[in-house]
Amino acid sequence: MMERYFWHLNARQADGMACVVCNADFLNAKITSLPVGRSPADESQVFACKDPCAAVIADEADRMARDMRAAAGADEADGEDATDRDGPVFCVDGHFGSLLRDLRALAGAEALLATSDDIPALRFLLGLTARHAESAMLRARLVLAWTKEEGAD
């Protein structure tokens, strides 16, 4: 599955601290968020409120996919497996590559947390750490599930 990029984000949205749709502040408000895509500036993951913003984005993506398939003349019931369209998991742009990027971000955040004593900077780094840790956990589980399926032959 191809990552969706969100353009014209403010700094908080691009850093994953605010919703890309409604700009709700995830650090100060107790709002459940979901990863919805990436910022084109630095490939960082961006998030939206679980209700209703993420649902609106998902509906829009489904509609766009149907329109594109219809424009290309593809039949939705052609029997193609969804995993065949997603491409290899272990490529640079796959889940494993994204997992490695999240782990690099966590290692960098650890180094910065060890040297910083500025409270606003610490809060920012802790928020960034939380986002990348959650993303790394989800991607690691995806890769584990994928490798289990391949080895189950």
Secondary structure, DSSP 4 states (H G I P E B T S, - for coil): -PPPB--S--HHHHTTSBBTTT--BTTTS---EEEEEE-TTT--EEEEEIIIIIHHHHHHHHHHHHHHHHHHT--TTS---HHHHH--TTSTTSHHHHHHHHHHHHHHHHHHHHH---HHHHHHHHHHHHHHHHHHHHHHHHHHHHHHHHHT-
